[in-house]
Structure formats: structure tokens, C-alpha cells
Amino acid sequence: MKSEKFLLQMRNIHVSYNDIQALKGIDFDLYRGEVHALIGEHRAGKSSLAKVLSGAVRKKEGEIVFDGRSITNFTTKTSTLQGIGMVYQDLNIIPNLDSVKNIFAGQMIASRFGFIEYAKMMRSTLALFEKLSFRFDPGIPMYKLSLCQQYMVELARIWMMDPGLIIFDEVSNKLTPDEMGPIYRIIREKKQNGGSIIYITHNMDEVLQLADRVTVLKDGYRKGTEVVKDLDKYRLFELTYSFAINKKRLSEDTKRLLFIRKYIESVIQHLPIGVIILDSKDRVQIVNFAALKMLKLGHSAVLKMPLAKILEGINHEILAEIRQKLRAREEGIWDDVSLAHHALVRITAMRFRETDSGFFGATLLVQDVSVEHSLESYFARSEKMASVAEVAVGVAHEINNPLYIIKNTFELIEGEPLSPVVREKLTDIEKEVDRIVKIVNSLLSFSRLGELPKKRIPLAVLLEEVLLLLHHSLSQKNIRLKKRTGVFDAEIIGDENRLTQLFINLINNSIEAMLDEGILEVLILSEKREGRVRVVISDNGYGIPRDIHERIFQPFFSTKITKRNAGLGLSICQQIVKEHEGEISFESVPGEKTSFSVSFPLAQAPA
């Protein structure tokens, strides 16, 4: 394993509490000098994963490599010795002792006669507080400090051990944004000094501001790991949003009312149409994810905001009409309203009924009507890409000419008297030139344009060309390739360009599903009795959850949270397979193995 790149690698981690499975085969990587966020709904497994590292929980199954060393199981002591510190959601402090004694608990400085040297510990604590910019008296008992100051003492205790990894478990749930300021500063400073951070949170804004990568957990499985700069905030909300009820603190009546409220809010939040609920003064009370996405707004920023502010990107005349209708307690519909970022929406204003206390408020429905425009834009881009492909073909042909001149020159040089060292170097150069020729030929194969006549295609040769095109993506993630593509000379009738696109999409999906050092299998299986041939592409990535199995081939449906993904990949794959009279299916066990299987009729032997 590449210890110089990773501080931590966890593979197939299982954790159980009696009969409850908390983690069901989690994979997780942490780079050196990285802030890696962990998010997910309540009981997704975030804290369990962190506690495996802190030694508070023992894994049942799986592999851990920390700082290049294989670890069977951490204990609280070995975790600290290895350089791991964890700030728990529920503080681990002694209330009656002051900051100094809490920081040095278990490691008190004593003289050679056994007396505790409190003055020396106080000086060390003051120096540490100065370094961390903490401005409170370390001699005050902990129970007299604010919650924020107590967290700072806990962080100072961990900081004094100079750990390579600090884990924060939902600290921001207990503190205000202003109180979190010093902690954010310490996180950034730790990262700048080469340390690594695992940051567990429900706050999407924290993820976007602090983290380099984010891993989404759900029901004990890893839903995905993405680079934060590529995130679609709306998708991140959608994958992790949930409500929790504290059953111990609420009376039964209060719990029932809160459940109903949370259920209604959850329904509103996940409606496909944007919903904005206003109070009697036209201020935002509730806004759902669809509205946030369409209006390009941040969730925390819009609550209590005036309507004119959140709709400031639309035409002033339309905004004036909407406000006039709301003041007059009337309903209205405005079609094809253009937003600042060029989206087209339909806005519907509906008032709440009058009550004894007067006008209660209004609801705005915001519906995206730009799908047709998006489709037109998508197909326009496709035509543009075809033009780009045409240029690429021309460039590839131009590259081929000097390449063959170089190859011919090598043949001439081979006849000349050369030293063994020079001849060896020339052989290496010739091998690389041959590799460039293969890549260019693969590009030419992929870039053929127009309605190609269907012809006999050797399946093994086609897959080898696709794997050659994707060689860089595989090596970049250090993915091990297992292939069996030359078992027999299977040929099918089809369009070479479309089939190449099919296999590139399927293999790319497998690559994206895996962390570093995964395994990709590409097999060709004979089904001669049925007159067919089957291609199976498998990976050991995070898998496909059962609850979305029926939706993965739907157009514009995607589980990915990057901005670049349009959700068309598998839909296009299914269409290509149908065009070739084939069948496509998949099997997936999250955390273990996912396989896509494509079956085609074999080409008939020529008469």
C-alpha cells in the first residue's frame, strides 16, 4: 500500500452492537494533510467509524492500515500512542478540576520525590493557550467555564499530544457559529502543518468551507466519496437530510406533534417542485431543496429573508406583480420567468386562508420549465462534440504520419553500429512510440462519426481498445485489473462507436465507485448453447443500495453528488444494448461486489 500518500486506509469494516449492525463493510481512506468530512443521517455509522479509530469500539471484521502499519484493533491507549486524538460530541472532562489538571490528566508532571509540579504544568498550559489564542483563566474549575471553553480545554489536551490525526464528532451541534470560530482556525492550522482531520457533521456549509473530500454514509454503508470542490450542494442535502426525535426528553404528546411537524416538513423538503412558505410580512419561513437549487440559494441564508431579496434575480416588473398579488391576497401564475442564472421557471402564488387573527401568509410554488431547453442544449452539445470528434480524427491522422516516419527511422538506425546503452534507450523509445500509435488508433476507433453500418466486431479486441483508453484512469486510482477477454473469438454484429461508448460508460462507473486500490474485473463468457456472448464488468466499490435498484436506468436519475453528472450514463447504456438486441442486468451487494452483465447475440458464421 502507498503509505506515503495515505495516513489511513480502512477496508470492509464491520461493527456490531449485540444484534445491531452499525457498519456493514465500510471502505474509507484519509490522505495526509487532508480534512475529510463524514456526513449521513442519524445512525448512519459515522460515530462508530470514528470510535473504531479512537479505540472506544472494536471492529468485528475488516482491515486497518494506519501510517503504514497494519492494525488489528485500536485500544484507547494504543490509539493515543499512534497519534490519534478525538473530540467527542459528549465531552470527556472532570468538572471539579481546572483546565490544567484536565489537560494533564493521566500524565501529571511530578518531581523526583513524587510531588506534582503544578506550577510547571500551569506554565505549559499558559504557553499552549497562548499558541491556540485561548483567552480564559486555566485555573478556573471546568464546571464554571462555558461549553465552548470546555471544548477548547479538551482540544488543548489533544493538541498537546501533537497527534497526526484529530477526529471531531459533531462538535458544531453543541456550539454557536461564533463559538466554532476558534475550532475552525485550529483545524486549518493543523492541516497547514501537515496534519489530517476527520470532521463529522450534519452541517453542509461546514463541509463546503472546511473539507477537501467528503464521504456519505447511510445505514452502515458508504454511499460515495467525492472531492468537495465538485459537489452539488442540493444532492448533498438530498442524500443526508433527515429528522431525529429525542424520545427521552419529550412527552408523548410533544413527540407526536413534533413527528407530524417533521413529517410534513420532510414531505415539503423533498417535493420535486420548489416550495417557499412566507409569513404575513412576506418573509421566508420554509424553503425546500428544489427551491434552493432553482434559485441558487444557501439554506441558512434565506430564512427570515424578505421575498424581494430571494427573487431579486427576476424581472423587476414580474417581481412587482407578485408582491402586488400577495398584498391584495390574490393568487397568480407567471410562466417562463427567467432567473439570473438563465433558468426558466413557472411561479405560482397561493394565499393561506384568512383566520380570526388576519392574513396568515402565502405559498410560492417554483417549477422548473427549462427541462426542454436543457435537452435541446444537451443535444446541441452532442452535435458540437461530434464536430470536436471530427477535428480529433483529423489531428489523430496528422499525428500518425510523423509517428510512422519515426518508426521507419528506427528501422534505419537499427542497421547502424551503436553502443549497447544507446541501443537499449532506442528500444525503450520505440516501445513508447508503439504505445502512442495504439492510443491514437483507439481514439480513431472511438471517434468515427455518422451512421456507421453494423458489421462483425471482435468483442475481445474492442474491450482491449476501451481498456487502453481508460488506462490512465485505472492507474491514477491504483486499480488492479483482472481481465479474461481472449477466451474465444466471439464476434457480434453492431456499431463499433456505440459499443465503445457503452463499455466506456460501464467501466467508468466502476472506476468512480472505487477508492484507491480497488479491483476491476472484465470477463467475456461464452453462452454458445443460447447463441449468445456475455460481458461482465465487476468492481468492489460502494455498490448500489437496494432502494434505488428500480431507478438506476431512468434518465436524469443519479446517485452521484458532483456538478458534472447529468444522470444519463446508464440510460444511454440501456438504449445502446437494446439497439443491438442485447440484454443488460446487474447485481450489487453494497460493500462487497457490483457486477453489470451485458449479453449479445453471437454473429452467425459466414456461409
C-alpha positions in Angstrom: 0.0 0.0 0.0 1.2 3.6 -0.7 1.9 4.8 2.8 3.4 8.0 1.6 0.1 9.1 0.2 -2.3 7.7 2.8 -2.3 8.3 6.5 -5.2 5.8 6.9 -6.9 3.1 4.9 -9.9 1.1 6.1 -11.3 -1.8 4.1 -14.5 -3.8 4.7 -15.0 -2.6 8.3 -17.9 -4.3 10.2 -19.1 -3.2 13.6 -22.0 -4.6 15.6 -23.6 -3.8 18.9 -25.2 -7.1 20.0 -27.6 -7.8 17.1 -27.5 -4.4 15.6 -25.1 -3.9 12.6 -23.7 -0.4 12.7 -21.1 -0.7 9.9 -21.7 -3.2 7.1 -18.4 -3.3 5.1 -17.2 0.3 5.1 -14.2 1.4 3.0 -12.6 4.7 4.0 -9.3 6.5 3.0 -7.6 9.5 4.6 -4.8 11.4 2.9 -2.0 13.1 4.8 -2.8 16.8 5.3 -6.5 16.4 4.4 -9.7 17.5 6.0 -12.2 14.7 5.3 -15.8 15.2 6.3 -18.1 12.4 7.3 -21.8 13.0 6.8 -25.0 11.0 6.9 -28.4 10.7 8.6 -28.8 9.7 12.3 -27.4 6.2 12.9 -25.7 6.1 9.5 -22.5 4.8 11.2 -20.4 8.0 11.4 -19.5 7.9 15.1 -19.0 4.1 15.0 -16.4 4.5 12.3 -14.6 7.2 14.3 -14.7 5.2 17.6 -13.0 2.3 15.8 -10.1 4.6 15.4 -10.2 6.1 18.9 -10.3 2.6 20.4 -13.7 3.1 22.0 -15.2 0.4 19.7 -13.7 -2.8 18.3 -14.3 -3.8 14.7 -15.7 -7.2 14.1 -14.2 -7.7 10.7 -12.0 -5.7 8.2 -8.5 -4.3 7.7 -6.9 -1.1 9.0 -3.6 0.4 7.9 -2.5 3.5 9.8 0.7 5.3 9.0 1.9 2.3 7.0 1.3 -0.2 9.8 -1.5 -2.9 9.9 -3.7 -2.6 13.0 -5.8 -5.4 14.2 -7.8 -3.3 16.7 -7.1 0.0 18.5 -7.5 0.5 22.2 -7.8 3.9 23.7 -4.2 3.7 24.8 -2.7 2.4 21.5 -4.8 5.0 19.6 -3.3 7.8 21.6 0.2 6.3 21.2 -0.3 6.1 17.4 -1.1 9.8 17.3 -4.9 9.8 17.1 -6.9 12.3 19.1 -10.7 12.5 19.2 -13.0 15.3 20.4 -16.2 13.6 21.3 -19.7 15.0 21.0 -20.2 14.4 24.7 -17.2 15.9 26.5 -14.7 13.7 28.4 -13.8 16.1 31.2 -13.6 16.2 35.1 -15.9 19.1 36.1 -14.4 19.8 39.5 -10.8 20.1 38.2 -9.4 23.1 36.4 -8.1 23.2 32.8 -4.5 22.4 33.9 -5.4 19.2 35.7 -7.8 18.1 32.9 -5.1 18.7 30.2 -2.5 16.7 32.2 -4.9 14.0 33.5 -3.2 10.7 33.4 0.2 12.3 32.7 0.8 14.6 35.6 4.3 16.2 35.8 6.0 15.0 39.1 9.3 15.7 40.7 11.8 13.0 41.5 10.3 12.9 45.0 6.8 12.2 43.6 5.3 15.7 44.2 3.0 17.1 41.5 4.7 20.1 39.9 1.5 22.2 39.3 3.5 25.4 38.6 5.3 23.7 35.7 2.0 22.3 34.3 0.4 25.8 34.6 3.3 27.4 32.6 2.9 24.7 29.9 -0.9 25.3 29.8 -0.5 29.1 29.5 2.0 28.6 26.7 -0.4 26.3 24.9 -3.4 28.6 25.5 -1.3 31.5 24.0 -0.4 29.4 21.0 -4.1 28.4 20.4 -5.3 32.0 21.2 -7.5 30.9 24.1 -8.4 33.8 26.3 -9.6 32.5 29.7 -8.1 31.5 33.0 -6.8 27.9 33.1 -7.1 27.8 36.9 -10.9 28.1 36.9 -12.8 24.8 37.6 -14.3 23.3 34.5 -17.9 23.5 35.7 -17.6 27.3 35.8 -16.5 27.5 32.1 -18.8 27.9 29.2 -19.5 24.8 27.0 -17.3 26.4 24.3 -14.4 26.9 26.7 -14.8 23.3 27.9 -14.4 22.1 24.3 -11.3 24.3 23.9 -9.7 22.6 27.0 -10.4 19.2 25.5 -8.9 20.3 22.2 -5.8 21.7 24.0 -5.3 18.3 25.8 -5.3 16.6 22.4 -3.2 19.3 20.8 -0.5 18.9 23.5 0.0 15.2 22.3 0.8 16.5 18.8 -1.4 13.9 17.0 -1.2 13.2 13.3 -5.0 12.8 13.2 -7.7 14.7 15.1 -11.3 13.5 14.9 -14.2 15.9 15.6 -17.5 14.2 16.3 -20.4 16.7 15.6 -18.9 19.4 17.8 -20.8 22.1 16.0 -24.1 20.6 17.2 -23.4 22.0 20.7 -21.8 25.3 19.8 -22.9 28.5 18.0 -21.2 29.6 14.7 -19.3 32.3 16.6 -18.1 29.8 19.2 -16.9 27.5 16.4 -14.6 30.2 15.0 -11.5 29.2 17.1 -12.1 25.5 16.3 -12.2 26.2 12.6 -9.0 28.2 12.9 -7.3 25.3 14.7 -8.4 22.8 12.0 -7.0 24.9 9.2 -3.7 25.4 11.2 -3.4 21.6 11.7 -3.9 21.0 8.0 -1.3 23.6 7.1 1.2 21.8 9.3 0.6 18.5 7.5 -1.9 17.0 10.0 -5.1 15.2 9.0 -8.7 15.8 10.2 -11.8 13.6 10.2 -14.8 16.0 10.6 -18.2 14.5 11.4 -21.1 16.9 10.9 -24.6 17.5 9.7 -23.9 21.0 8.5 -23.4 21.2 4.8 -21.9 24.7 4.9 -19.1 23.3 7.2 -18.4 20.6 4.6 -18.1 23.1 1.8 -16.0 25.5 3.8 -13.6 23.1 5.6 -13.3 19.8 3.8 -11.2 18.6 0.9 -13.2 15.4 0.5 -16.5 14.1 1.9 -17.8 10.6 2.5 -21.6 10.0 2.7 -22.7 7.1 5.0 -26.2 5.6 5.1 -27.5 2.6 7.0 -23.9 1.4 7.7 -22.8 1.6 4.0 -20.6 4.1 2.2 -22.8 5.9 -0.4 -19.8 7.6 -2.0 -16.7 9.7 -1.6 -16.3 12.9 -3.6 -14.0 15.9 -3.8 -15.7 18.9 -2.2 -15.0 21.4 -5.0 -17.0 19.2 -7.3 -20.1 18.9 -5.1 -23.6 19.7 -5.9 -24.9 21.1 -2.6 -28.5 20.1 -3.4 -27.5 16.5 -4.0 -25.6 16.5 -0.8 -28.7 17.7 1.1 -30.8 15.1 -0.5 -28.5 12.2 0.4 -28.1 13.1 4.0 -31.1 15.1 5.2 -33.2 13.5 8.0 -35.1 14.4 11.2 -34.4 12.9 14.6 -36.6 12.9 17.7 -35.1 12.6 21.2 -37.6 10.2 22.8 -36.2 10.6 26.3 -36.7 14.4 26.6 -40.1 14.7 25.0 -43.5 13.9 26.4 -45.7 11.6 24.3 -47.9 14.4 23.1 -45.0 16.6 22.2 -43.3 13.8 20.4 -46.4 13.1 18.4 -46.8 16.8 17.4 -43.1 17.1 16.6 -43.3 13.9 14.5 -46.2 15.3 12.5 -44.4 18.6 12.0 -41.2 16.9 11.0 -43.1 14.6 8.6 -44.8 17.5 6.9 -41.5 19.4 6.7 -39.9 16.3 5.2 -42.6 16.0 2.6 -42.2 19.6 1.7 -38.4 19.4 1.6 -38.5 16.5 -0.9 -41.2 17.7 -3.2 -39.8 17.9 -6.8 -41.4 21.4 -7.1 -39.9 24.3 -5.3 -41.9 25.5 -2.3 -41.4 28.8 -0.4 -43.7 29.5 2.6 -44.0 33.1 3.6 -45.4 34.7 6.7 -47.8 37.7 6.7 -44.9 40.1 6.1 -43.6 38.2 3.0 -40.6 36.8 4.9 -39.4 33.2 4.2 -40.3 30.7 6.8 -39.7 27.4 5.0 -37.9 26.7 1.7 -37.3 23.3 0.3 -34.4 21.8 -1.6 -35.9 22.2 -5.0 -36.4 25.9 -4.5 -32.9 26.3 -3.1 -31.5 24.6 -6.2 -33.5 26.6 -8.7 -32.9 29.9 -7.0 -29.2 29.1 -6.3 -29.6 29.9 -2.6 -27.9 28.7 0.6 -30.3 27.2 3.2 -29.2 29.1 6.2 -29.1 32.4 4.4 -32.7 32.6 3.2 -34.8 32.0 6.4 -36.5 35.2 7.6 -35.3 36.9 4.4 -37.7 39.2 2.5 -39.3 37.8 -0.6 -37.9 40.7 -2.7 -34.4 39.6 -1.7 -34.6 36.0 -2.7 -36.3 36.8 -6.0 -34.0 39.7 -6.8 -32.7 37.9 -9.9 -36.0 38.0 -11.8 -37.5 40.8 -13.9 -38.4 43.8 -11.7 -41.9 44.1 -13.3 -42.7 40.5 -12.6 -41.5 40.8 -9.0 -43.7 43.9 -8.6 -46.7 41.9 -9.9 -46.0 39.1 -7.5 -45.7 41.4 -4.5 -48.9 43.3 -5.6 -50.8 40.0 -5.7 -49.6 38.9 -2.3 -50.6 42.3 -0.8 -54.0 42.0 -2.4 -54.4 38.5 -1.0 -54.8 37.2 -4.6 -53.4 34.2 -6.4 -51.4 34.4 -9.6 -49.3 32.4 -12.1 -46.3 33.7 -14.1 -44.9 31.5 -16.8 -41.4 31.4 -18.3 -39.8 33.6 -15.7 -36.1 34.0 -16.4 -33.8 33.7 -13.4 -30.4 35.4 -13.1 -28.6 32.1 -14.0 -30.7 31.6 -17.2 -33.1 29.0 -15.8 -36.8 29.3 -16.7 -39.4 28.7 -14.0 -43.2 29.0 -13.5 -44.1 30.8 -10.3 -47.5 30.2 -8.7 -48.6 32.3 -5.7 -51.3 30.9 -3.3 -52.5 32.6 -0.2 -53.4 30.8 3.1 -57.0 31.3 4.1 -58.0 34.2 6.3 -58.1 33.4 10.1 -59.6 35.2 13.0 -56.2 36.8 13.5 -55.9 38.1 10.0 -53.9 37.1 7.0 -51.6 34.1 7.9 -49.2 34.0 4.9 -48.7 32.7 1.4 -47.0 29.9 -0.5 -45.0 30.3 -3.7 -44.5 27.3 -6.0 -41.5 27.4 -8.2 -41.5 24.9 -11.1 -38.5 24.4 -13.4 -39.8 24.5 -17.0 -36.4 24.6 -18.6 -36.0 20.8 -19.0 -36.9 21.0 -22.6 -34.3 23.7 -23.1 -31.8 21.6 -21.2 -32.5 18.7 -23.5 -32.1 20.9 -26.6 -28.9 22.2 -25.1 -27.7 18.6 -24.4 -28.3 17.5 -28.0 -26.7 20.7 -29.3 -23.6 19.9 -27.2 -23.7 16.4 -28.6 -23.5 17.8 -32.1 -20.7 20.1 -31.0 -18.9 17.1 -29.6 -19.3 15.4 -32.9 -17.6 18.3 -34.5 -14.9 18.2 -32.0 -14.5 14.4 -32.6 -14.2 15.2 -36.3 -11.4 17.6 -35.6 -9.8 15.0 -33.3 -9.9 12.4 -36.1 -8.0 14.9 -38.3 -5.5 15.6 -35.6 -5.0 11.9 -35.0 -4.3 11.3 -38.6 -1.8 14.1 -38.7 -0.1 12.6 -35.6 0.0 9.2 -37.2 2.1 10.5 -40.1 5.2 11.6 -38.1 4.8 8.6 -35.9 5.3 6.2 -38.8 8.2 8.4 -40.1 9.8 8.0 -36.6 9.2 4.2 -36.7 10.8 3.9 -40.1 13.8 5.9 -38.9 14.2 3.4 -36.0 14.5 0.6 -38.6 17.2 2.5 -40.5 19.1 3.2 -37.2 19.0 -0.4 -36.2 21.4 -1.2 -39.0 24.0 1.2 -37.8 26.7 0.3 -35.3 25.5 1.5 -31.9 26.7 1.0 -28.3 24.5 -1.3 -26.1 23.4 1.6 -24.0 22.2 3.7 -26.9 20.5 0.7 -28.5 18.7 0.0 -25.2 17.5 3.6 -25.0 16.3 3.5 -28.6 14.4 0.3 -27.9 12.6 2.0 -25.0 11.7 5.0 -27.2 10.4 2.6 -29.9 8.2 0.8 -27.3 6.7 4.2 -26.2 6.1 5.2 -29.8 4.2 1.9 -30.4 2.1 2.7 -27.4 1.2 6.1 -28.8 0.3 4.6 -32.1 -2.1 2.2 -30.3 -3.7 5.1 -28.3 -4.2 7.1 -31.5 -5.7 4.2 -33.3 -8.1 3.6 -30.3 -9.0 7.3 -30.5 -9.8 7.0 -34.2 -11.9 3.9 -33.5 -13.9 5.8 -30.8 -14.3 9.0 -32.9 -15.9 7.6 -36.0 -18.9 9.7 -37.0 -22.2 9.4 -38.7 -24.5 6.4 -39.1 -22.0 3.5 -39.2 -23.2 0.4 -40.9 -23.3 -2.5 -38.5 -20.5 -5.0 -39.0 -18.8 -8.0 -37.4 -16.9 -6.8 -34.3 -14.5 -9.0 -32.4 -15.5 -8.3 -28.8 -12.2 -9.0 -27.2 -10.4 -6.5 -29.5 -13.0 -3.8 -28.8 -12.7 -4.3 -25.0 -8.9 -4.1 -25.2 -9.1 -0.8 -27.0 -11.5 0.6 -24.4 -9.2 -0.5 -21.5 -6.3 1.1 -23.3 -8.2 4.4 -23.5 -9.0 4.2 -19.8 -5.6 3.0 -18.7 -4.7 6.4 -17.2 -7.9 6.5 -15.0 -7.1 3.0 -13.7 -3.5 3.7 -12.9 -4.4 7.1 -11.3 -6.5 5.3 -8.7 -4.1 2.4 -8.5 -6.9 0.0 -9.5 -5.9 -3.6 -10.2 -7.3 -5.0 -13.5 -8.4 -8.6 -13.8 -9.4 -9.5 -17.3 -10.3 -12.5 -19.4 -11.1 -11.2 -22.8 -9.4 -13.6 -25.1 -11.1 -16.9 -24.1 -12.6 -17.4 -27.6 -13.0 -15.4 -30.7 -16.5 -14.1 -30.1 -17.9 -11.7 -32.7 -21.1 -9.7 -32.6 -22.9 -7.6 -35.2 -23.0 -3.9 -34.2 -22.0 -0.3 -34.4 -18.4 -0.1 -33.1 -18.7 3.5 -32.0 -21.8 2.9 -29.9 -20.5 -0.3 -28.3 -17.3 1.5 -27.4 -19.4 4.2 -25.7 -21.3 1.5 -23.8 -18.2 -0.1 -22.3 -16.5 3.2 -21.5 -19.6 4.3 -19.5 -19.8 1.0 -17.6 -16.1 0.8 -16.8 -16.0 4.5 -15.8 -18.9 3.9 -13.4 -16.9 1.1 -11.8 -13.8 3.3 -11.5 -15.8 6.1 -9.9 -17.4 3.7 -7.4 -14.0 2.6 -6.0 -11.5 4.2 -3.7 -7.8 3.8 -4.4 -6.5 0.2 -4.8 -9.8 -1.4 -5.9 -10.3 -4.4 -8.2 -11.9 -4.2 -11.6 -12.8 -7.4 -13.4 -13.7 -7.6 -17.1 -14.8 -11.0 -18.4 -16.1 -12.4 -21.7 -18.2 -15.5 -21.1 -19.4 -18.0 -23.7 -23.1 -18.8 -24.0 -22.9 -20.8 -27.2 -25.8 -23.0 -26.5 -28.1 -19.9 -26.5 -26.1 -18.4 -29.4 -25.0 -15.5 -27.2 -21.9 -14.0 -25.6 -21.9 -12.2 -22.2 -19.6 -9.4 -21.0 -19.4 -9.0 -17.2 -17.8 -5.9 -15.6 -17.4 -6.0 -11.8 -15.9 -3.8 -9.1 -15.6 -3.9 -5.3 -16.8 -0.3 -4.9 -19.6 1.0 -2.6 -22.3 -0.7 -4.5 -25.9 0.2 -5.4 -28.4 0.4 -2.5 -31.5 -1.8 -2.8 -33.9 1.1 -2.5 -32.8 2.6 -5.9 -32.4 -0.7 -7.9 -35.5 0.0 -9.9 -34.5 3.6 -10.8 -30.9 3.4 -12.0 -31.7 3.1 -15.7 -34.1 6.1 -15.5 -32.9 9.2 -17.5 -31.6 12.1 -15.3 -31.5 9.9 -12.2 -28.1 9.8 -10.4 -26.7 8.9 -7.0 -23.6 11.0 -7.7 -23.1 14.3 -6.0 -20.8 16.0 -8.5 -21.8 19.0 -10.6 -20.7 17.3 -13.8 -23.1 14.4 -13.7 -26.3 14.6 -15.7 -27.7 11.1 -14.8 -27.8 9.9 -18.4 -25.0 7.3 -18.4 -26.8 4.1 -17.6 -29.9 5.2 -19.6 -27.7 5.6 -22.7 -26.1 2.2 -22.0 -29.5 0.5 -21.8 -30.5 2.2 -25.1 -27.3 1.0 -26.9 -27.8 -2.5 -25.6 -31.4 -2.6 -26.9 -30.2 -1.3 -30.3 -28.0 -4.4 -30.5 -30.8 -6.8 -29.5 -29.0 -7.4 -26.2 -29.9 -7.5 -22.5 -28.3 -5.6 -19.6 -28.7 -6.5 -15.9 -26.8 -6.0 -12.6 -26.2 -7.5 -9.2 -25.0 -5.5 -6.3 -24.1 -6.2 -2.6 -23.1 -2.8 -1.1 -19.6 -3.0 0.3 -18.7 -6.3 -1.5 -19.2 -6.5 -5.2 -21.2 -4.9 -8.0 -21.5 -6.6 -11.5 -23.0 -5.3 -14.7 -23.7 -8.0 -17.3 -24.4 -7.4 -21.0 -25.5 -10.2 -23.3 -25.5 -10.0 -27.1 -26.4 -12.5 -29.9 -23.3 -14.0 -31.5 -22.7 -13.2 -35.1 -23.6 -16.1 -37.4 -20.7 -17.9 -39.1 -20.4 -16.8 -42.7 -21.8 -19.3 -45.2 
